[in-house]
Amino acid sequence: MKKKYKLKKSAIIIMCLFLLFLIALIIFIVSLFKTKSYSYEYNLNEYKINENYDDQNDLFYYEIVYKDITYNFVYPSKYIKENKLIKDIKKYEDDNYTCLIIKSEYIKSNPLCSKGDTLIDSHLVEGEIKDKISSYLDTSSIKEEDYENYKLYNTDNKIFIWSYKGFTYLHKSTKKFIKIFDKDIYDIPLAAKINEYLLIPDYEQEHSFNKIYILNLNDLTTEEWNLKYNISFDSYVLGYHDKSLYIVDRKNETEYELVPHRQKMRIVGTSNRQGIIYENNQSEKITLQKLISKEYSFKYPNNYHYTLKDGTLYLSYLDYDIKTKISNQEVSSIISINNDDIYYLVKDTLYKYNLKHGETKLISYEEWERNNKNLIFINDQK
């Protein structure tokens, strides 16, 4: 007769605990790979709300429909276990203006405003409604000051202005001239900013250059970089990727990669070898004939998209076509964009806009109304 074996009670408990641990571990591993992205639609009184979360970019995107007008905003954030995060909306209406104030324990937004059927930045509202929402708004300080040929209004940002032989540097109380050349150079179309560096080809050379001046935007020091190859002045800057700058030499049918922090360069494309462009951080091959036939430029991922149409500047989010007017000025040109910060010219005056402060007047300089291409650089690394 076979002997029956009976598990001890303690062994059964250990096995059960192990199984529970194994099940919990499997659930945890599955949850790590399971997407947290979602999209919800819900109604809150007279408002229809579309709430979306993108776990790839840690970003909430909202659309709120009120009286057939769709207001929208983004809120960068890690995943929040709750959903339907907007608990209340406070409304202000006056004349042709409407402003919605979002109430939530988890997310924040500027007032969402419209004038008639046009979405506008909340800093642009006027009249009594402006007083009603003023506690929700933040603005930059303005203090008018004359410096040489410039009229300064706000110098909180680090601004570098080309001044024929070098750069005028303005930041708060600091005003300094950084000399580069001995001769007057009126245009520097190939000068380019990459991370903490500003690269200026040696424009005292003729037809081509084999030397670049590197201006460190943090400590304001300059050094010379003697290049491995001669680059024709008949070139243009494609853009930057990571720590590299890319230049297309039309005359010599060559694409170069320059790495300023290592002072290294290499040829990445020729008439016999395809070059490189970057679209939202993804590299793509392209023929040099295409790069030479017209000016291409790298496209960078950004949650904030600015468009200039007939002198009016608009902001839209992600790839949505809902546009918000951000300035009442007739904008001449866009200088630079960094996240939601945009710098632009209105005739001879430089302005800045971002979501927090709205539009801020920075500097006026009479020369900019006649010549302003690639002469202003801002060190606004975040």
Secondary structure, DSSP 8 states (H G I E B T S, - for coil): --------HHHHHHHHHHHHHHHHHHHHHHHHHS---EEEEEEETTEEEEEEEETTTTEEEEEEEETTEEEEEEEE----S------EEEEEEETTEEEEEEE-SS-----EEEETTEEE-GGG--THHHHHHGGG--------EEETTEEES---SEEEEE-SSEEEEEETTEEEEEE--SS-----TT-EEETTEEEEE-TTSSSEEEEEEEEETTT--EEEEEEEEEEESSEEEEEEETTEEEEEETTTTEEEEEETTTTEEEEEEETTB-EEEEETTEEEEE-HHHHHHS----B---SEEEEEETTEEEEEETT----EE--SS---EEEEEETTEEEEEETTEEEEEETTTEEEEEEEEGGGGT--TT-EEEE---
